[in-house]
Amino acid sequence: MNIEAPIKDGAPVSFELGHDYPELRESVRRICEKYPNKSNKDLIKLCEDAGISRSTASVQVSRFKSARK
């Protein structure tokens, strides 16, 4: 996934997400496995409590649960 966002002077900044942070994916995976019956909302909250951003947690929880189906 490629993200673009404007900075103060209006110039866009672009960076790639998903491939550089395997430790975040692993942390979310461990939380999801520890609490298999929790809702996505509850899992995202647990991830946030562990210091993972809401947006990262949301994407990774959804991916984890989709892969488990």
Secondary structure, 3 states (H helix, E strand, C coil): CEEEEECCCCCEEEEECCCCCHHHHHHHHHHHHHCCCCCHHHHHHHHHHCCCCHHHHHHHHHHHHHHHC
